[in-house]
Amino acid sequence: MSATAKADAPQKIRCDACPVTCFIAEGRSGACDRYANQDGALVRLDPLTILENRARDGDAEGRLVPFLDAEWDGNPVTGERQFVTAIGAGTTYPDYKPAPFIVASEYDGVDMVTVVTEGIFSYCGAKVKIDTDRHLGPECAPVRADGEVIGHVTTSEYGSQMLSLGGVEHLTGGSKKEGRVTCAALLALCNGEAVDLTIDGGAEVTVAAGQAPVVNGVAEERMRVGCGSATVGIFAAQWQGLVDEVVVVDDHITGVMSEHQAGKVIGWEPTGIKILGRRSTPGRYFQVAEPGTGWGGTDMTDPLTILGPWNPKVARPGLSLLMVSTTGEHAAYYELDDDLRPVQMEIPDRLVPSTKRIEENCEPAHCSVLFMGGAGGSLRAGVTENPVGLTRSVQSALTRVTVGGAPVYLWPGGGITIMADVTRMPRGAFGYVPTPALVAPIEFTMRRSDYEALGGHMDHVVPLSEALAGMPGRQSDHILSGRRGVGRAGDDPWPVAPLAGGRG
């Protein structure tokens, strides 16, 4: 970054790493806490992160090594062992400059180039997948942090509640407070920190990537094994001969064993049960109750409320009934009395293993946070003077995109729209600028010949050995404070390996 003295305050320097252009006094940092004035020089506070081709071994924080403590020993360095990520590298702002690092390396005899930059993302957000059977809120309901709307509930998936957070409308389209709160929440989530959210008409939930959600103050344990219909189908044979009727209560599809096709195939006898809900196909019922945090993601605390009167022509006194939720968290056993009313009793020992089996087949409750962003003009201009060339190269699978060395899913269609799991990145990969926008690392890796063909900044390519020795990017006027080495996530593909075709 360039650093120029302010005329009337020579002790301050101007940082142009983002549109805020802070004037930073000696010994102080800018508004983003990423750059500081050290003895009149602009210093990048976060260390440049080097990905090492080894298992991470729990060292996501990395080993910090100050630059120039040890000079490069002159031995050959290839991209098979180290990868310069964009974490701590700096940015291309104000757009016209080549990326801070454009690194040449060799992988398996192939000459590669990696363009490394931290992007300032106004068009970004987080998709949050919450694996829990608990209902969190109605679809499209606003999601709030510190009272400000930062996103909404989107369509739920099998056993998971989904949130869409952030985006340019919340970052820049609302009040200043809304933008600041949205940016702060996204930054925390993408860096693996816990964020407290409230959902209008729904629950309070604490979310952290890789952790179980906390709903209304209670840590969740599991997601559903399947909907009620699926659970009936999975366990039908295991319940046969042990109980006369089974109802698996579920917010979406409640299953009834005696009516369900799975029961009929194995010869299950009718029981005369009546379910108060909208019948779909035999043994499958919708809308038996309202969504909630009770049985099977409904608002029920007493499952008998979904039962109507039993058919006296079929039902009989003593008929046994097991009602269970799709996680096994709730279960109750009943027998019909002489008036064909269910009377609750202790669950017999013969049925305990089956309810435990449901629990065993449920996966743990879990939060996944996926950073999503669109790589626009400033990023592409840092790679080539003809930005559409990079877009086409990425879309043609000639260029691999990574975020902090982690793989991304590349959305089809126009532009460069990416999505990446934040748990596969080193800790502290994300920053912010108070415009407000998120700062995210992004790397573009391709064959050297392809980089030259798309009109890349060939004059600014430096060998990997020089980058590892601490040489700052040729377009960077700031000083790098250090570097850290981190191992890659065990199942992440090595980012320098040439693409063999295909997307993502």
C-alpha positions in Angstrom: 0.0 0.0 0.0 1.2 3.6 -0.6 1.7 5.7 2.5 1.8 9.4 2.1 2.1 12.0 4.9 -0.8 14.3 5.5 0.4 17.9 5.0 -0.8 19.4 8.3 0.0 16.3 10.4 3.3 14.9 9.3 3.3 12.4 12.1 0.4 10.6 10.5 0.4 8.5 7.3 -2.4 7.7 5.0 -3.5 4.1 4.3 -5.2 3.4 1.0 -6.0 -0.2 1.6 -9.7 0.6 1.4 -12.0 3.5 0.6 -11.9 4.8 4.2 -8.2 6.0 3.7 -7.4 6.3 7.3 -4.8 8.8 8.6 -2.9 6.7 11.1 -0.8 8.2 13.9 2.5 6.8 15.0 2.0 3.6 17.0 -1.7 3.3 16.2 -3.7 1.1 13.8 -6.3 2.0 11.3 -10.1 1.5 11.7 -9.8 -2.1 10.4 -7.0 -3.1 12.8 -5.2 -4.6 9.8 -2.6 -1.8 9.2 -0.6 0.3 11.6 1.9 3.2 11.6 5.2 1.8 12.8 8.1 4.4 12.8 6.4 6.2 9.9 5.9 3.1 7.8 2.7 1.3 7.0 2.8 -2.2 8.5 0.5 -5.0 7.8 -0.4 -6.5 11.2 -1.7 -9.9 10.2 1.1 -12.3 9.1 1.2 -13.7 5.6 0.0 -17.3 5.8 1.9 -20.0 4.1 0.0 -23.3 3.5 2.3 -26.3 4.0 1.6 -29.7 2.4 1.2 -31.5 5.7 -1.8 -32.4 7.9 -2.9 -29.5 10.0 -2.7 -31.5 13.3 -4.9 -29.1 15.1 -2.5 -26.1 14.6 -5.0 -23.9 12.8 -3.5 -20.9 14.5 -0.2 -21.7 12.8 3.5 -21.2 13.7 4.4 -17.5 13.4 7.8 -16.9 11.8 9.0 -13.3 11.5 10.2 -12.3 8.1 13.9 -12.4 7.4 14.7 -14.3 10.7 16.0 -17.0 8.4 17.0 -16.4 4.8 16.1 -18.8 2.1 18.8 -21.4 2.0 19.0 -21.6 -1.8 17.5 -25.1 -2.1 14.9 -25.6 -4.8 11.4 -24.7 -3.7 8.4 -26.0 -5.5 4.7 -25.5 -5.2 4.4 -29.1 -4.0 5.5 -28.2 -0.5 4.3 -24.6 0.1 1.5 -22.4 -1.1 1.3 -18.6 -0.5 -2.3 -17.9 0.6 -3.8 -14.4 0.4 -4.3 -14.3 4.2 -2.3 -11.3 5.3 -1.1 -10.5 1.8 -2.9 -7.2 1.3 -5.3 -6.0 -1.3 -5.3 -4.5 -4.8 -7.4 -1.5 -3.8 -7.6 1.1 -5.4 -8.2 -1.5 -8.1 -5.7 -0.6 -10.8 -2.7 -2.3 -9.2 -1.5 -5.9 -9.8 -2.1 -8.2 -6.9 0.2 -8.0 -3.9 1.7 -11.4 -4.7 1.9 -13.1 -8.1 3.9 -16.3 -7.4 5.5 -18.7 -9.9 6.0 -22.2 -8.8 6.4 -25.7 -10.2 4.1 -28.7 -9.5 5.0 -32.1 -10.9 7.1 -30.5 -13.6 4.4 -28.0 -14.6 5.0 -24.3 -14.4 2.2 -22.7 -12.4 1.3 -19.1 -11.3 -0.8 -18.2 -8.3 -2.3 -14.7 -8.0 -2.8 -13.8 -4.3 -4.9 -11.0 -3.0 -7.3 -10.1 -0.2 -10.6 -9.0 -1.7 -12.8 -6.3 -0.3 -16.3 -8.0 -0.6 -19.4 -5.9 -0.4 -21.2 -8.6 -2.4 -20.8 -11.4 0.2 -22.6 -13.3 2.9 -22.8 -16.6 4.7 -25.0 -19.6 4.2 -25.6 -21.3 7.5 -26.7 -24.9 7.7 -28.0 -25.9 11.1 -28.4 -29.7 11.6 -31.2 -30.0 14.1 -34.7 -31.4 14.3 -35.7 -28.2 16.2 -37.8 -25.7 14.3 -36.0 -22.3 14.4 -38.4 -20.0 12.6 -40.8 -19.7 9.6 -39.4 -19.5 6.1 -38.5 -15.9 5.1 -38.5 -14.8 8.7 -35.9 -12.0 9.4 -32.8 -13.1 11.3 -31.4 -10.5 13.7 -28.1 -9.8 15.5 -28.0 -7.0 18.1 -31.5 -6.2 17.0 -30.6 -5.5 13.4 -31.9 -7.6 10.5 -28.9 -9.3 8.9 -30.6 -12.0 6.8 -33.5 -14.4 6.7 -34.6 -18.0 7.1 -34.5 -19.8 3.8 -35.9 -23.2 2.7 -35.1 -26.0 5.1 -33.4 -29.1 4.0 -33.6 -32.7 5.2 -32.9 -32.5 8.9 -31.4 -29.0 8.6 -32.5 -25.4 9.1 -31.0 -23.0 6.7 -30.1 -19.3 7.1 -29.0 -16.8 4.5 -27.1 -14.0 6.1 -25.4 -10.8 4.9 -25.4 -9.7 1.3 -25.0 -6.3 -0.2 -28.6 -5.1 0.7 -27.8 -5.5 4.4 -24.2 -4.3 4.2 -24.9 -1.2 2.3 -28.7 -0.9 1.6 -29.9 -0.2 5.1 -28.9 2.0 8.0 -25.3 2.5 9.1 -25.9 0.4 12.2 -27.4 -2.4 10.1 -24.3 -2.4 7.9 -21.9 -2.5 10.8 -23.8 -5.2 12.7 -24.1 -7.3 9.5 -20.4 -7.0 8.8 -19.4 -7.8 12.4 -21.7 -10.9 12.4 -20.3 -12.2 9.1 -16.7 -11.6 10.3 -17.3 -13.5 13.5 -19.0 -16.4 11.8 -16.4 -16.7 9.0 -13.6 -16.7 11.6 -15.3 -19.5 13.6 -16.6 -17.5 16.4 -20.1 -17.8 18.0 -22.8 -15.4 17.1 -26.1 -14.9 18.9 -29.1 -14.6 16.6 -32.8 -14.1 17.0 -35.4 -15.2 14.5 -38.7 -13.2 14.3 -41.5 -15.5 15.3 -39.0 -18.2 16.2 -36.1 -19.1 18.4 -32.9 -17.6 19.8 -30.0 -19.5 18.4 -26.2 -19.4 18.9 -24.3 -20.4 15.9 -20.6 -21.3 15.5 -19.0 -23.1 12.6 -18.2 -26.7 13.5 -20.2 -26.6 16.8 -23.6 -27.7 17.9 -26.2 -25.0 17.8 -27.7 -23.6 21.1 -31.4 -23.1 20.7 -33.2 -21.1 23.4 -30.3 -21.7 25.7 -30.2 -25.4 25.2 -27.4 -27.1 23.3 -28.8 -29.4 20.6 -27.6 -33.0 20.4 -28.8 -34.5 17.1 -30.5 -34.1 13.8 -33.4 -36.3 12.6 -32.7 -39.8 11.2 -35.3 -39.1 8.6 -38.8 -37.8 8.3 -41.6 -39.7 10.1 -42.4 -41.7 7.0 -38.8 -42.6 6.4 -38.3 -43.6 10.0 -41.3 -46.0 9.8 -39.8 -47.5 6.7 -36.3 -47.9 8.2 -37.4 -49.6 11.4 -40.6 -51.4 10.4 -39.1 -54.9 10.6 -37.5 -54.1 14.0 -40.8 -53.2 15.5 -42.9 -56.0 14.0 -44.2 -58.4 16.7 -43.2 -56.0 19.5 -46.0 -53.5 19.4 -49.3 -53.2 17.6 -48.9 -49.6 16.3 -46.1 -47.1 15.8 -46.5 -43.3 15.1 -43.4 -41.4 14.3 -44.2 -37.7 15.0 -42.7 -35.2 12.6 -43.3 -31.6 11.7 -43.2 -32.4 8.0 -44.4 -36.0 7.4 -45.7 -38.0 10.3 -45.6 -41.8 9.7 -48.2 -44.4 10.9 -46.9 -48.0 10.7 -50.2 -49.9 10.1 -51.2 -47.7 7.2 -47.7 -47.2 5.7 -46.6 -49.2 2.7 -43.7 -50.5 4.7 -46.1 -52.0 7.2 -48.4 -53.4 4.6 -45.5 -55.2 2.8 -44.5 -57.0 6.0 -48.1 -57.9 6.9 -48.8 -55.3 9.7 -52.5 -55.6 10.9 -54.8 -52.5 10.8 -55.4 -50.9 14.2 -58.2 -48.4 13.7 -56.0 -45.4 14.6 -57.1 -41.9 13.4 -54.6 -39.1 12.9 -55.7 -35.5 13.0 -53.7 -34.1 10.1 -53.8 -33.8 6.3 -53.4 -37.3 4.8 -51.0 -37.5 1.9 -50.6 -41.1 0.9 -51.4 -44.1 3.2 -49.5 -43.8 6.4 -48.1 -40.3 5.7 -49.6 -37.2 7.2 -48.8 -33.5 6.8 -49.6 -30.7 9.2 -50.4 -32.7 12.3 -49.3 -29.7 14.5 -47.6 -26.3 14.2 -43.8 -26.1 13.9 -42.0 -25.6 17.2 -39.4 -27.0 19.6 -41.4 -29.9 20.9 -41.9 -33.4 19.6 -40.5 -34.0 16.1 -40.0 -30.3 15.4 -43.6 -29.5 16.2 -45.1 -27.4 19.0 -46.5 -30.5 20.8 -45.7 -31.5 24.3 -48.5 -34.2 24.4 -48.5 -36.4 21.3 -52.0 -37.6 22.0 -53.3 -34.3 20.7 -52.8 -35.5 17.2 -55.0 -38.6 17.7 -58.7 -38.8 17.0 -61.1 -41.5 18.2 -60.1 -45.0 17.4 -62.3 -47.1 15.1 -64.2 -49.4 17.4 -64.7 -51.9 14.6 -60.9 -52.5 14.4 -59.3 -51.3 17.6 -59.5 -53.4 20.8 -58.7 -52.9 24.5 -55.1 -53.7 25.3 -53.8 -52.6 21.8 -50.3 -51.2 22.3 -49.0 -48.0 20.8 -45.5 -46.5 20.6 -45.2 -42.8 19.7 -41.7 -41.6 19.0 -40.0 -38.5 17.5 -37.6 -38.6 14.6 -34.6 -38.2 16.9 -35.7 -40.6 19.6 -35.6 -37.7 22.0 -39.3 -38.1 22.7 -41.0 -41.5 23.1 -44.1 -42.7 24.9 -45.9 -46.0 25.2 -49.7 -46.5 25.6 -52.2 -49.2 25.8 -55.9 -48.8 25.0 -58.3 -49.1 27.9 -61.8 -50.6 27.7 -63.1 -47.3 26.2 -60.4 -47.4 23.6 -58.5 -44.5 25.1 -54.7 -44.5 25.2 -53.3 -44.9 28.7 -49.6 -44.0 29.1 -47.4 -46.7 30.7 -43.7 -47.2 31.1 -41.9 -48.1 27.9 -41.4 -51.9 27.9 -37.9 -53.2 27.8 -38.6 -54.9 24.5 -39.0 -51.5 22.9 -36.1 -49.6 24.5 -33.5 -50.9 22.0 -35.5 -49.6 19.0 -35.8 -46.1 20.4 -32.1 -46.2 21.2 -31.4 -47.3 17.6 -33.2 -44.2 16.3 -30.8 -42.1 18.4 -27.8 -44.0 17.2 -28.7 -43.4 13.6 -29.1 -39.6 14.1 -26.0 -37.5 13.2 -24.8 -34.9 15.7 -26.3 -31.5 15.7 -23.9 -29.2 13.9 -23.5 -25.8 12.4 -21.9 -25.3 9.0 -20.9 -21.8 7.8 -20.2 -21.3 4.1 -18.7 -18.0 3.0 -20.2 -16.8 -0.3 -19.0 -14.0 -2.4 -18.7 -12.6 -5.9 -15.2 -11.7 -7.2 -15.6 -8.5 -9.1 -13.6 -5.8 -10.8 -10.8 -5.0 -8.3 -9.9 -8.7 -7.9 -9.9 -9.4 -11.6 -7.9 -6.2 -12.4 -5.3 -7.4 -10.0 -4.9 -10.5 -12.1 -5.1 -9.1 -15.7 -5.7 -5.8 -17.5 -8.6 -7.6 -19.3 -10.8 -8.8 -16.4 -13.2 -10.8 -18.6 -10.2 -13.1 -19.5 -10.0 -14.3 -15.9 -13.8 -14.8 -15.7 -13.6 -17.0 -18.8 -10.6 -18.9 -17.6 -12.3 -19.7 -14.3 -15.5 -20.7 -16.0 -13.5 -22.9 -18.4 -11.8 -24.7 -15.5 -8.4 -23.5 -16.5 -8.0 -21.5 -13.3 -8.6 -22.9 -9.8 -10.0 -20.5 -7.2 -9.2 -21.0 -3.5 -10.0 -19.1 -0.4 -7.1 -19.2 2.1 -6.0 -22.3 0.2 -9.3 -24.1 0.7 -11.4 -25.4 -2.2 -14.5 -23.5 -3.3 -17.7 -24.4 -5.1 -18.0 -22.3 -8.2 -21.6 -21.4 -9.1 -22.5 -21.8 -12.7 -23.6 -18.9 -14.9 -22.0 -15.5 -15.2 -19.3 -13.9 -13.1 -17.1 -15.6 -10.4 -19.5 -16.5 -7.6 -17.9 -18.8 -5.0 -18.9 -20.6 -1.8 -16.5 -22.2 0.7 -16.6 -24.0 4.0 -14.9 -21.7 6.6 -13.7 -24.7 8.7 -11.4 -25.8 5.9 -9.5 -22.5 6.1 -6.8 -21.4 8.6 -8.1 -19.5 11.6 -8.4 -15.7 11.3 -8.6 -15.9 7.5 -11.2 -13.0 7.3 -11.0 -9.3 8.1 -13.1 -6.3 7.5 -13.1 -2.7 6.4 -15.5 -0.2 7.9 -17.1 0.8 4.6 -18.5 -1.8 5.7 -17.3 -4.9 3.8 -15.7 -8.2 4.5 -12.1 -8.8 3.6 -11.5 -12.4 2.4 -8.5 -14.1 1.0 -8.7 -15.3 -2.6 -6.2 -17.1 -4.8 -6.2 -17.8 -8.6 -3.9 -20.6 -9.7 -3.3 -21.7 -13.3 -0.6 -22.9 -15.7 1.9 -20.1 -16.5 1.1 -20.4 -20.1 -2.6 -19.9 -19.4 -1.8 -16.9 -17.2 0.2 -15.3 -20.0 -2.5 -16.0 -22.5 -5.2 -14.2 -20.5 -3.0 -11.1 -20.4 -1.7 -11.5 -16.8 0.7 -9.1 -15.2 3.8 -11.1 -16.2 6.2 -8.3 -15.1 5.1 -8.8 -11.5 5.6 -12.6 -11.3 8.1 -13.5 -8.5 9.5 -17.0 -7.8 8.0 -18.9 -4.9 11.5 -18.9 -3.2 11.5 -15.1 -3.1 8.0 -14.9 -1.7 8.9 -17.4 1.1 12.1 -15.5 1.9 10.0 -12.5 2.8 10.1 -10.4 -0.4 6.9 -8.3 -0.3 4.8 -8.1 -3.4 6.2 -5.7 -5.9 3.1 -3.5 -5.9 3.0 -3.4 -2.0 4.5 -0.4 -0.2 3.5 -1.7 3.2 5.8 -3.9 5.4 4.8 -7.4 6.2 5.0 -8.1 9.9 5.6 -11.8 9.7 4.5 -15.1 8.2 2.9 -18.2 9.7 2.9 -21.7 8.4 -0.2 -23.9 8.7 -1.0 -27.4 7.5 -3.8 -28.0 5.1 -7.0 -29.7 6.1 -6.5 -33.4 5.5 -9.0 -33.8 2.7 -8.4 -30.5 0.9 -6.9 -30.9 -2.6 -3.5 -29.3 -2.9 -4.2 -25.9 -4.5 -1.3 -25.8 -6.9 -2.1 -29.1 -8.6 -3.3 -28.3 -12.2 -7.0 -28.7 -12.8 -7.9 -31.8 -14.7 -11.2 -30.4 -16.0 -14.5 -29.8 -14.3 -15.7 -27.0 -12.1 -15.2 -26.2 -8.4 
